[in-house]
Amino acid sequence: MSFLRAPSPDTTLTLLALSLPSRVLGFSREGDRYAASYTARVEVRQGQTVVRSVESVEQVRVPTFRETTRTDESIIWQQFLRLAPGRYTLAIALRDGGSIRSSSEEVTLDVPRLSATALGSPVPVYEVIPRQSVDSLPRLLARPRATVVFGVDSLLPVYVDAVGANLPEVVGVRVRDDADVVLWDSTVTLPQRGAGRSVTVGVPVSRMGIGINRVEVVPQGGRDTSRTRVLVSLGDDLPIATFEEMLGYLRYFAAPERVRELQSAGPAQRADAWTRFLKETDPVPATAEHEGLRDYFARIRTANARYRDDAQVGWQSDRGIAFVALGDPDNITDTGLIDPNARVRQQIWEYRELRTQLVFVDQTGFGRWRLSAQGRVDLDAAIRRKQSMQPR
């Protein structure tokens, strides 16, 4: 939900944006494409009175079967509603046109009153054409989940809606973490566009904290602050909600002393410590992306899928740890391929640069590979050598 100015303070332009992954819809073949449909129904109530209702039947067409199996925010439905300031009950229902699947949600909605000089909510977007007057609508594609993936996304576009008279020429844009610490603070000039000064701000993901962040916009010299919440994650399959939880994931990426520096940083020093950590461990400083962390978290995702039979969480299994910390081995020898009748199987992983061989043993024949005590010592030594190769 986002709130933007309408021509009168007695009405607030309310943007509702929903998203769903394409895999939840029942697609069918339609010529050389795949098609699905769904119905979105929205009802806004005050008490027993229905203030506003919207029902929309939507068609989705994609060119390949692979598109029908996407698990990300692949389908977006959005609707502008003009509502008087106040408290409402918002009921939302989605129904798949190709199956019996449906989903519904009912929440309390507090619509604010926006004065003639107020800024609208900052809106996380994929793309936008700013509006130039208060009686028009911005042409935007919202980011309903307000989520970015660390190591994948470099910037979060945030639309700042400023229309009407007596608008500020400059605003401050800042990011706060869940402990209310300012992680990023910038000043943005709002260019004149017709009767508006709306603009899109690129917020650097590297300066945001893992978990919930708050993006705030405040006019220079003003008091009224507009804000929105943003989630910085490590991917849908790596739900991380706090800075401390993220440090647990870094145990095989950086040397222990570097992780301890992050752990010991207080809330006020955390942003500087994180920035220093990124700078010190970036293998290619000339680029905006941190390739080391990007590849590391990609290996965690791969390990969770590839070694799920080894442990409850794939990346924490013996083979998962080796893969995440050291990468793909140069060579794998599987004795089960040599002697299929052998009761005990071995996998020998060879890392030539690290001068290491790791022997994983499957004693049961059920694919549960384990290192011996000495093998774990060898793995820990290889991890330390790998970490010592990081930039200093």
Secondary structure, DSSP 4 states (H G I P E B T S, - for coil): -EEEE-SSTT-EEEEEEEEE-GGGS--EEETTEEEEEEEEEEEEEETTEEEEEEEEEEEEEESSGGGGG--SS-EEEEEEEEE-SEEEEEEEEEEETTSS-EEEEEEEEEEPP--TT-----EEEEEEE--SSTTS--EEEE-TT-EEETTT--EEEEEE--BSSS--SEEEEEEE-TT--EEEEEEEE---BTTB--EEEEEEGGGSPSEEEEEEEEETT----EEEEEEEES-TTS---SHHHHHHHGGGTS-HHHHHHHHH--TTTHHHHHHHHHHHH-S-TTSSS-HHHHHHHHHHHHHHHHTTTTSSSGGGSHHHHHHHHH-S-SEEEEHHHH-TT-SSEEEEEEETTTTEEEEEEESSSSS--EE-HHHHHHHHHHHHHHHHTS--
